[in-house]
Amino acid sequence: MRQTSYRKIKPFKAIRSNEHEVKNIADLPYDAYNREEAYEYVQQHPHSFLVVDRPDPFKFCKC
């Protein structure tokens, strides 16, 4: 019989942004932007979650 090993998930402290930062982090879905729009948006909002969702335009950004 095969034995399955499970990883134990440990609780961790959440990181929460203040109200002012949230509007700079939260975004529309990645597919709402074409590559050029995403590039422009990421230049103006380097902490945007769009950097994670759609990293291709960000790698060319000098933010």
mmCIF file of the N, C-alpha and C atoms, coordinates in Angstrom:
data_MODEL
# 
_entry.id   MODEL 
# 
loop_
_atom_site.group_PDB 
_atom_site.id 
_atom_site.type_symbol 
_atom_site.label_atom_id 
_atom_site.label_alt_id 
_atom_site.label_comp_id 
_atom_site.label_asym_id 
_atom_site.label_entity_id 
_atom_site.label_seq_id 
_atom_site.pdbx_PDB_ins_code 
_atom_site.Cartn_x 
_atom_site.Cartn_y 
_atom_site.Cartn_z 
_atom_site.occupancy 
_atom_site.B_iso_or_equiv 
_atom_site.pdbx_formal_charge 
_atom_site.auth_seq_id 
_atom_site.auth_comp_id 
_atom_site.auth_asym_id 
_atom_site.auth_atom_id 
_atom_site.pdbx_PDB_model_num 
ATOM 1   N N  . MET A 1 1  ? 0.840  -1.181 0.000   1.00 0.00 ? 1  MET A N  1 
ATOM 2   C CA . MET A 1 1  ? 0.000  0.000  0.000   1.00 0.00 ? 1  MET A CA 1 
ATOM 3   C C  . MET A 1 1  ? 0.888  1.249  0.000   1.00 0.00 ? 1  MET A C  1 
ATOM 4   N N  . ARG A 1 2  ? 0.545  2.190  -0.851  1.00 0.00 ? 2  ARG A N  1 
ATOM 5   C CA . ARG A 1 2  ? 1.326  3.423  -0.983  1.00 0.00 ? 2  ARG A CA 1 
ATOM 6   C C  . ARG A 1 2  ? 0.984  4.403  0.136   1.00 0.00 ? 2  ARG A C  1 
ATOM 7   N N  . GLN A 1 3  ? 1.993  4.946  0.724   1.00 0.00 ? 3  GLN A N  1 
ATOM 8   C CA . GLN A 1 3  ? 1.791  5.901  1.811   1.00 0.00 ? 3  GLN A CA 1 
ATOM 9   C C  . GLN A 1 3  ? 1.869  7.323  1.252   1.00 0.00 ? 3  GLN A C  1 
ATOM 10  N N  . THR A 1 4  ? 0.893  8.138  1.563   1.00 0.00 ? 4  THR A N  1 
ATOM 11  C CA . THR A 1 4  ? 0.849  9.520  1.092   1.00 0.00 ? 4  THR A CA 1 
ATOM 12  C C  . THR A 1 4  ? 1.318  10.436 2.205   1.00 0.00 ? 4  THR A C  1 
ATOM 13  N N  . SER A 1 5  ? 2.246  11.311 1.859   1.00 0.00 ? 5  SER A N  1 
ATOM 14  C CA . SER A 1 5  ? 2.685  12.284 2.861   1.00 0.00 ? 5  SER A CA 1 
ATOM 15  C C  . SER A 1 5  ? 2.050  13.635 2.538   1.00 0.00 ? 5  SER A C  1 
ATOM 16  N N  . TYR A 1 6  ? 1.517  14.240 3.541   1.00 0.00 ? 6  TYR A N  1 
ATOM 17  C CA . TYR A 1 6  ? 0.883  15.536 3.380   1.00 0.00 ? 6  TYR A CA 1 
ATOM 18  C C  . TYR A 1 6  ? 1.721  16.601 4.070   1.00 0.00 ? 6  TYR A C  1 
ATOM 19  N N  . ARG A 1 7  ? 1.785  17.750 3.462   1.00 0.00 ? 7  ARG A N  1 
ATOM 20  C CA . ARG A 1 7  ? 2.470  18.883 4.070   1.00 0.00 ? 7  ARG A CA 1 
ATOM 21  C C  . ARG A 1 7  ? 1.543  19.525 5.086   1.00 0.00 ? 7  ARG A C  1 
ATOM 22  N N  . LYS A 1 8  ? 2.112  19.931 6.169   1.00 0.00 ? 8  LYS A N  1 
ATOM 23  C CA . LYS A 1 8  ? 1.321  20.613 7.182   1.00 0.00 ? 8  LYS A CA 1 
ATOM 24  C C  . LYS A 1 8  ? 1.265  22.098 6.834   1.00 0.00 ? 8  LYS A C  1 
ATOM 25  N N  . ILE A 1 9  ? 0.066  22.629 6.803   1.00 0.00 ? 9  ILE A N  1 
ATOM 26  C CA . ILE A 1 9  ? -0.125 24.051 6.516   1.00 0.00 ? 9  ILE A CA 1 
ATOM 27  C C  . ILE A 1 9  ? -0.154 24.788 7.844   1.00 0.00 ? 9  ILE A C  1 
ATOM 28  N N  . LYS A 1 10 ? 0.746  25.730 7.979   1.00 0.00 ? 10 LYS A N  1 
ATOM 29  C CA . LYS A 1 10 ? 0.853  26.493 9.215   1.00 0.00 ? 10 LYS A CA 1 
ATOM 30  C C  . LYS A 1 10 ? 0.231  27.871 9.022   1.00 0.00 ? 10 LYS A C  1 
ATOM 31  N N  . PRO A 1 11 ? -0.438 28.378 10.043  1.00 0.00 ? 11 PRO A N  1 
ATOM 32  C CA . PRO A 1 11 ? -1.003 29.729 9.926   1.00 0.00 ? 11 PRO A CA 1 
ATOM 33  C C  . PRO A 1 11 ? 0.105  30.776 9.825   1.00 0.00 ? 11 PRO A C  1 
ATOM 34  N N  . PHE A 1 12 ? -0.208 31.866 9.167   1.00 0.00 ? 12 PHE A N  1 
ATOM 35  C CA . PHE A 1 12 ? 0.751  32.955 9.035   1.00 0.00 ? 12 PHE A CA 1 
ATOM 36  C C  . PHE A 1 12 ? 0.019  34.281 9.153   1.00 0.00 ? 12 PHE A C  1 
ATOM 37  N N  . LYS A 1 13 ? 0.745  35.295 9.505   1.00 0.00 ? 13 LYS A N  1 
ATOM 38  C CA . LYS A 1 13 ? 0.156  36.621 9.670   1.00 0.00 ? 13 LYS A CA 1 
ATOM 39  C C  . LYS A 1 13 ? -0.107 37.238 8.295   1.00 0.00 ? 13 LYS A C  1 
ATOM 40  N N  . ALA A 1 14 ? -1.291 37.733 8.105   1.00 0.00 ? 14 ALA A N  1 
ATOM 41  C CA . ALA A 1 14 ? -1.657 38.357 6.834   1.00 0.00 ? 14 ALA A CA 1 
ATOM 42  C C  . ALA A 1 14 ? -1.017 39.735 6.716   1.00 0.00 ? 14 ALA A C  1 
ATOM 43  N N  . ILE A 1 15 ? -0.736 40.116 5.491   1.00 0.00 ? 15 ILE A N  1 
ATOM 44  C CA . ILE A 1 15 ? -0.231 41.453 5.219   1.00 0.00 ? 15 ILE A CA 1 
ATOM 45  C C  . ILE A 1 15 ? -1.396 42.244 4.632   1.00 0.00 ? 15 ILE A C  1 
ATOM 46  N N  . ARG A 1 16 ? -1.726 43.307 5.262   1.00 0.00 ? 16 ARG A N  1 
ATOM 47  C CA . ARG A 1 16 ? -2.847 44.120 4.783   1.00 0.00 ? 16 ARG A CA 1 
ATOM 48  C C  . ARG A 1 16 ? -2.355 45.524 4.451   1.00 0.00 ? 16 ARG A C  1 
ATOM 49  N N  . SER A 1 17 ? -2.824 46.014 3.333   1.00 0.00 ? 17 SER A N  1 
ATOM 50  C CA . SER A 1 17 ? -2.470 47.370 2.911   1.00 0.00 ? 17 SER A CA 1 
ATOM 51  C C  . SER A 1 17 ? -3.422 48.359 3.554   1.00 0.00 ? 17 SER A C  1 
ATOM 52  N N  . ASN A 1 18 ? -2.954 49.575 3.719   1.00 0.00 ? 18 ASN A N  1 
ATOM 53  C CA . ASN A 1 18 ? -3.868 50.596 4.221   1.00 0.00 ? 18 ASN A CA 1 
ATOM 54  C C  . ASN A 1 18 ? -4.783 51.041 3.086   1.00 0.00 ? 18 ASN A C  1 
ATOM 55  N N  . GLU A 1 19 ? -5.822 51.780 3.409   1.00 0.00 ? 19 GLU A N  1 
ATOM 56  C CA . GLU A 1 19 ? -6.828 52.166 2.409   1.00 0.00 ? 19 GLU A CA 1 
ATOM 57  C C  . GLU A 1 19 ? -6.242 52.951 1.240   1.00 0.00 ? 19 GLU A C  1 
ATOM 58  N N  . HIS A 1 20 ? -5.241 53.769 1.497   1.00 0.00 ? 20 HIS A N  1 
ATOM 59  C CA . HIS A 1 20 ? -4.635 54.577 0.438   1.00 0.00 ? 20 HIS A CA 1 
ATOM 60  C C  . HIS A 1 20 ? -3.891 53.685 -0.564  1.00 0.00 ? 20 HIS A C  1 
ATOM 61  N N  . GLU A 1 21 ? -3.209 52.663 -0.077  1.00 0.00 ? 21 GLU A N  1 
ATOM 62  C CA . GLU A 1 21 ? -2.426 51.788 -0.951  1.00 0.00 ? 21 GLU A CA 1 
ATOM 63  C C  . GLU A 1 21 ? -3.284 50.842 -1.774  1.00 0.00 ? 21 GLU A C  1 
ATOM 64  N N  . VAL A 1 22 ? -4.430 50.466 -1.252  1.00 0.00 ? 22 VAL A N  1 
ATOM 65  C CA . VAL A 1 22 ? -5.275 49.486 -1.937  1.00 0.00 ? 22 VAL A CA 1 
ATOM 66  C C  . VAL A 1 22 ? -5.623 49.929 -3.352  1.00 0.00 ? 22 VAL A C  1 
ATOM 67  N N  . LYS A 1 23 ? -5.940 51.190 -3.539  1.00 0.00 ? 23 LYS A N  1 
ATOM 68  C CA . LYS A 1 23 ? -6.320 51.650 -4.879  1.00 0.00 ? 23 LYS A CA 1 
ATOM 69  C C  . LYS A 1 23 ? -5.149 51.588 -5.860  1.00 0.00 ? 23 LYS A C  1 
ATOM 70  N N  . ASN A 1 24 ? -3.922 51.526 -5.354  1.00 0.00 ? 24 ASN A N  1 
ATOM 71  C CA . ASN A 1 24 ? -2.754 51.407 -6.227  1.00 0.00 ? 24 ASN A CA 1 
ATOM 72  C C  . ASN A 1 24 ? -2.356 49.957 -6.483  1.00 0.00 ? 24 ASN A C  1 
ATOM 73  N N  . ILE A 1 25 ? -2.931 49.036 -5.730  1.00 0.00 ? 25 ILE A N  1 
ATOM 74  C CA . ILE A 1 25 ? -2.570 47.630 -5.854  1.00 0.00 ? 25 ILE A CA 1 
ATOM 75  C C  . ILE A 1 25 ? -3.631 46.853 -6.617  1.00 0.00 ? 25 ILE A C  1 
ATOM 76  N N  . ALA A 1 26 ? -4.884 47.015 -6.245  1.00 0.00 ? 26 ALA A N  1 
ATOM 77  C CA . ALA A 1 26 ? -5.979 46.287 -6.876  1.00 0.00 ? 26 ALA A CA 1 
ATOM 78  C C  . ALA A 1 26 ? -6.187 46.775 -8.310  1.00 0.00 ? 26 ALA A C  1 
ATOM 79  N N  . ASP A 1 27 ? -6.520 45.845 -9.193  1.00 0.00 ? 27 ASP A N  1 
ATOM 80  C CA . ASP A 1 27 ? -6.663 46.186 -10.608 1.00 0.00 ? 27 ASP A CA 1 
ATOM 81  C C  . ASP A 1 27 ? -7.787 45.425 -11.278 1.00 0.00 ? 27 ASP A C  1 
ATOM 82  N N  . LEU A 1 28 ? -8.004 45.795 -12.520 1.00 0.00 ? 28 LEU A N  1 
ATOM 83  C CA . LEU A 1 28 ? -8.894 45.012 -13.375 1.00 0.00 ? 28 LEU A CA 1 
ATOM 84  C C  . LEU A 1 28 ? -8.209 43.686 -13.686 1.00 0.00 ? 28 LEU A C  1 
ATOM 85  N N  . PRO A 1 29 ? -8.953 42.705 -14.192 1.00 0.00 ? 29 PRO A N  1 
ATOM 86  C CA . PRO A 1 29 ? -8.315 41.444 -14.586 1.00 0.00 ? 29 PRO A CA 1 
ATOM 87  C C  . PRO A 1 29 ? -7.260 41.676 -15.671 1.00 0.00 ? 29 PRO A C  1 
ATOM 88  N N  . TYR A 1 30 ? -6.239 40.823 -15.687 1.00 0.00 ? 30 TYR A N  1 
ATOM 89  C CA . TYR A 1 30 ? -5.123 41.002 -16.619 1.00 0.00 ? 30 TYR A CA 1 
ATOM 90  C C  . TYR A 1 30 ? -5.572 41.016 -18.078 1.00 0.00 ? 30 TYR A C  1 
ATOM 91  N N  . ASP A 1 31 ? -6.644 40.285 -18.408 1.00 0.00 ? 31 ASP A N  1 
ATOM 92  C CA . ASP A 1 31 ? -7.062 40.220 -19.807 1.00 0.00 ? 31 ASP A CA 1 
ATOM 93  C C  . ASP A 1 31 ? -7.894 41.437 -20.225 1.00 0.00 ? 31 ASP A C  1 
ATOM 94  N N  . ALA A 1 32 ? -8.097 42.387 -19.313 1.00 0.00 ? 32 ALA A N  1 
ATOM 95  C CA . ALA A 1 32 ? -8.792 43.628 -19.667 1.00 0.00 ? 32 ALA A CA 1 
ATOM 96  C C  . ALA A 1 32 ? -7.836 44.629 -20.313 1.00 0.00 ? 32 ALA A C  1 
ATOM 97  N N  . TYR A 1 33 ? -6.524 44.353 -20.225 1.00 0.00 ? 33 TYR A N  1 
ATOM 98  C CA . TYR A 1 33 ? -5.498 45.231 -20.787 1.00 0.00 ? 33 TYR A CA 1 
ATOM 99  C C  . TYR A 1 33 ? -4.803 44.537 -21.945 1.00 0.00 ? 33 TYR A C  1 
ATOM 100 N N  . ASN A 1 34 ? -4.551 45.262 -23.027 1.00 0.00 ? 34 ASN A N  1 
ATOM 101 C CA . ASN A 1 34 ? -3.655 44.707 -24.033 1.00 0.00 ? 34 ASN A CA 1 
ATOM 102 C C  . ASN A 1 34 ? -2.226 45.004 -23.578 1.00 0.00 ? 34 ASN A C  1 
ATOM 103 N N  . ARG A 1 35 ? -1.239 44.542 -24.288 1.00 0.00 ? 35 ARG A N  1 
ATOM 104 C CA . ARG A 1 35 ? 0.148  44.678 -23.844 1.00 0.00 ? 35 ARG A CA 1 
ATOM 105 C C  . ARG A 1 35 ? 0.565  46.133 -23.670 1.00 0.00 ? 35 ARG A C  1 
ATOM 106 N N  . GLU A 1 36 ? 0.161  46.996 -24.608 1.00 0.00 ? 36 GLU A N  1 
ATOM 107 C CA . GLU A 1 36 ? 0.542  48.406 -24.530 1.00 0.00 ? 36 GLU A CA 1 
ATOM 108 C C  . GLU A 1 36 ? -0.132 49.097 -23.343 1.00 0.00 ? 36 GLU A C  1 
ATOM 109 N N  . GLU A 1 37 ? -1.423 48.812 -23.131 1.00 0.00 ? 37 GLU A N  1 
ATOM 110 C CA . GLU A 1 37 ? -2.142 49.402 -22.002 1.00 0.00 ? 37 GLU A CA 1 
ATOM 111 C C  . GLU A 1 37 ? -1.539 48.936 -20.673 1.00 0.00 ? 37 GLU A C  1 
ATOM 112 N N  . ALA A 1 38 ? -1.207 47.668 -20.603 1.00 0.00 ? 38 ALA A N  1 
ATOM 113 C CA . ALA A 1 38 ? -0.602 47.124 -19.383 1.00 0.00 ? 38 ALA A CA 1 
ATOM 114 C C  . ALA A 1 38 ? 0.740  47.805 -19.116 1.00 0.00 ? 38 ALA A C  1 
ATOM 115 N N  . TYR A 1 39 ? 1.532  47.997 -20.154 1.00 0.00 ? 39 TYR A N  1 
ATOM 116 C CA . TYR A 1 39 ? 2.834  48.655 -20.010 1.00 0.00 ? 39 TYR A CA 1 
ATOM 117 C C  . TYR A 1 39 ? 2.667  50.071 -19.467 1.00 0.00 ? 39 TYR A C  1 
ATOM 118 N N  . GLU A 1 40 ? 1.734  50.821 -20.044 1.00 0.00 ? 40 GLU A N  1 
ATOM 119 C CA . GLU A 1 40 ? 1.485  52.194 -19.590 1.00 0.00 ? 40 GLU A CA 1 
ATOM 120 C C  . GLU A 1 40 ? 1.000  52.214 -18.138 1.00 0.00 ? 40 GLU A C  1 
ATOM 121 N N  . TYR A 1 41 ? 0.092  51.314 -17.821 1.00 0.00 ? 41 TYR A N  1 
ATOM 122 C CA . TYR A 1 41 ? -0.459 51.283 -16.469 1.00 0.00 ? 41 TYR A CA 1 
ATOM 123 C C  . TYR A 1 41 ? 0.609  50.926 -15.442 1.00 0.00 ? 41 TYR A C  1 
ATOM 124 N N  . VAL A 1 42 ? 1.432  49.948 -15.758 1.00 0.00 ? 42 VAL A N  1 
ATOM 125 C CA . VAL A 1 42 ? 2.476  49.502 -14.836 1.00 0.00 ? 42 VAL A CA 1 
ATOM 126 C C  . VAL A 1 42 ? 3.534  50.587 -14.624 1.00 0.00 ? 42 VAL A C  1 
ATOM 127 N N  . GLN A 1 43 ? 3.802  51.388 -15.638 1.00 0.00 ? 43 GLN A N  1 
ATOM 128 C CA . GLN A 1 43 ? 4.745  52.494 -15.462 1.00 0.00 ? 43 GLN A CA 1 
ATOM 129 C C  . GLN A 1 43 ? 4.238  53.482 -14.424 1.00 0.00 ? 43 GLN A C  1 
ATOM 130 N N  . GLN A 1 44 ? 2.944  53.714 -14.412 1.00 0.00 ? 44 GLN A N  1 
ATOM 131 C CA . GLN A 1 44 ? 2.355  54.664 -13.471 1.00 0.00 ? 44 GLN A CA 1 
ATOM 132 C C  . GLN A 1 44 ? 2.054  54.033 -12.113 1.00 0.00 ? 44 GLN A C  1 
ATOM 133 N N  . HIS A 1 45 ? 1.889  52.708 -12.076 1.00 0.00 ? 45 HIS A N  1 
ATOM 134 C CA . HIS A 1 45 ? 1.517  51.998 -10.844 1.00 0.00 ? 45 HIS A CA 1 
ATOM 135 C C  . HIS A 1 45 ? 2.425  50.775 -10.653 1.00 0.00 ? 45 HIS A C  1 
ATOM 136 N N  . PRO A 1 46 ? 3.667  50.966 -10.257 1.00 0.00 ? 46 PRO A N  1 
ATOM 137 C CA . PRO A 1 46 ? 4.614  49.844 -10.158 1.00 0.00 ? 46 PRO A CA 1 
ATOM 138 C C  . PRO A 1 46 ? 4.269  48.831 -9.074  1.00 0.00 ? 46 PRO A C  1 
ATOM 139 N N  . HIS A 1 47 ? 3.408  49.167 -8.110  1.00 0.00 ? 47 HIS A N  1 
ATOM 140 C CA . HIS A 1 47 ? 3.033  48.233 -7.053  1.00 0.00 ? 47 HIS A CA 1 
ATOM 141 C C  . HIS A 1 47 ? 1.729  47.513 -7.369  1.00 0.00 ? 47 HIS A C  1 
ATOM 142 N N  . SER A 1 48 ? 1.233  47.704 -8.566  1.00 0.00 ? 48 SER A N  1 
ATOM 143 C CA . SER A 1 48 ? -0.015 47.099 -8.987  1.00 0.00 ? 48 SER A CA 1 
ATOM 144 C C  . SER A 1 48 ? 0.093  45.575 -9.056  1.00 0.00 ? 48 SER A C  1 
ATOM 145 N N  . PHE A 1 49 ? -0.995 44.898 -8.747  1.00 0.00 ? 49 PHE A N  1 
ATOM 146 C CA . PHE A 1 49 ? -1.014 43.440 -8.853  1.00 0.00 ? 49 PHE A CA 1 
ATOM 147 C C  . PHE A 1 49 ? -0.931 42.999 -10.313 1.00 0.00 ? 49 PHE A C  1 
ATOM 148 N N  . LEU A 1 50 ? -1.141 43.906 -11.220 1.00 0.00 ? 50 LEU A N  1 
ATOM 149 C CA . LEU A 1 50 ? -0.992 43.607 -12.650 1.00 0.00 ? 50 LEU A CA 1 
ATOM 150 C C  . LEU A 1 50 ? 0.430  43.146 -12.966 1.00 0.00 ? 50 LEU A C  1 
ATOM 151 N N  . VAL A 1 51 ? 1.388  43.574 -12.180 1.00 0.00 ? 51 VAL A N  1 
ATOM 152 C CA . VAL A 1 51 ? 2.786  43.144 -12.350 1.00 0.00 ? 51 VAL A CA 1 
ATOM 153 C C  . VAL A 1 51 ? 2.890  41.634 -12.144 1.00 0.00 ? 51 VAL A C  1 
ATOM 154 N N  . VAL A 1 52 ? 2.093  41.091 -11.238 1.00 0.00 ? 52 VAL A N  1 
ATOM 155 C CA . VAL A 1 52 ? 2.087  39.653 -10.978 1.00 0.00 ? 52 VAL A CA 1 
ATOM 156 C C  . VAL A 1 52 ? 1.222  38.930 -11.999 1.00 0.00 ? 52 VAL A C  1 
ATOM 157 N N  . ASP A 1 53 ? 0.035  39.485 -12.271 1.00 0.00 ? 53 ASP A N  1 
ATOM 158 C CA . ASP A 1 53 ? -0.897 38.859 -13.211 1.00 0.00 ? 53 ASP A CA 1 
ATOM 159 C C  . ASP A 1 53 ? -0.364 38.809 -14.633 1.00 0.00 ? 53 ASP A C  1 
ATOM 160 N N  . ARG A 1 54 ? 0.269  39.875 -15.045 1.00 0.00 ? 54 ARG A N  1 
ATOM 161 C CA . ARG A 1 54 ? 0.735  39.975 -16.428 1.00 0.00 ? 54 ARG A CA 1 
ATOM 162 C C  . ARG A 1 54 ? 2.129  40.583 -16.429 1.00 0.00 ? 54 ARG A C  1 
ATOM 163 N N  . PRO A 1 55 ? 3.145  39.785 -16.140 1.00 0.00 ? 55 PRO A N  1 
ATOM 164 C CA . PRO A 1 55 ? 4.497  40.324 -15.988 1.00 0.00 ? 55 PRO A CA 1 
ATOM 165 C C  . PRO A 1 55 ? 5.183  40.720 -17.289 1.00 0.00 ? 55 PRO A C  1 
ATOM 166 N N  . ASP A 1 56 ? 4.675  40.309 -18.444 1.00 0.00 ? 56 ASP A N  1 
ATOM 167 C CA . ASP A 1 56 ? 5.373  40.595 -19.704 1.00 0.00 ? 56 ASP A CA 1 
ATOM 168 C C  . ASP A 1 56 ? 5.617  42.075 -19.969 1.00 0.00 ? 56 ASP A C  1 
ATOM 169 N N  . PRO A 1 57 ? 4.653  43.001 -19.751 1.00 0.00 ? 57 PRO A N  1 
ATOM 170 C CA . PRO A 1 57 ? 4.992  44.413 -20.009 1.00 0.00 ? 57 PRO A CA 1 
ATOM 171 C C  . PRO A 1 57 ? 5.889  44.999 -18.929 1.00 0.00 ? 57 PRO A C  1 
ATOM 172 N N  . PHE A 1 58 ? 5.842  44.437 -17.719 1.00 0.00 ? 58 PHE A N  1 
ATOM 173 C CA . PHE A 1 58 ? 6.601  44.999 -16.625 1.00 0.00 ? 58 PHE A CA 1 
ATOM 174 C C  . PHE A 1 58 ? 8.110  44.789 -16.807 1.00 0.00 ? 58 PHE A C  1 
ATOM 175 N N  . LYS A 1 59 ? 8.522  43.717 -17.451 1.00 0.00 ? 59 LYS A N  1 
ATOM 176 C CA . LYS A 1 59 ? 9.949  43.473 -17.576 1.00 0.00 ? 59 LYS A CA 1 
ATOM 177 C C  . LYS A 1 59 ? 10.655 44.517 -18.435 1.00 0.00 ? 59 LYS A C  1 
ATOM 178 N N  . PHE A 1 60 ? 9.885  45.262 -19.222 1.00 0.00 ? 60 PHE A N  1 
ATOM 179 C CA . PHE A 1 60 ? 10.467 46.314 -20.051 1.00 0.00 ? 60 PHE A CA 1 
ATOM 180 C C  . PHE A 1 60 ? 10.330 47.694 -19.398 1.00 0.00 ? 60 PHE A C  1 
ATOM 181 N N  . CYS A 1 61 ? 9.610  47.749 -18.281 1.00 0.00 ? 61 CYS A N  1 
ATOM 182 C CA . CYS A 1 61 ? 9.343  49.012 -17.598 1.00 0.00 ? 61 CYS A CA 1 
ATOM 183 C C  . CYS A 1 61 ? 10.535 49.411 -16.741 1.00 0.00 ? 61 CYS A C  1 
ATOM 184 N N  . LYS A 1 62 ? 10.903 50.670 -16.795 1.00 0.00 ? 62 LYS A N  1 
ATOM 185 C CA . LYS A 1 62 ? 11.986 51.182 -15.958 1.00 0.00 ? 62 LYS A CA 1 
ATOM 186 C C  . LYS A 1 62 ? 11.388 51.969 -14.804 1.00 0.00 ? 62 LYS A C  1 
ATOM 187 N N  . CYS A 1 63 ? 10.494 51.344 -14.058 1.00 0.00 ? 63 CYS A N  1 
ATOM 188 C CA . CYS A 1 63 ? 9.794  51.992 -12.941 1.00 0.00 ? 63 CYS A CA 1 
ATOM 189 C C  . CYS A 1 63 ? 10.691 52.084 -11.730 1.00 0.00 ? 63 CYS A C  1 
# 
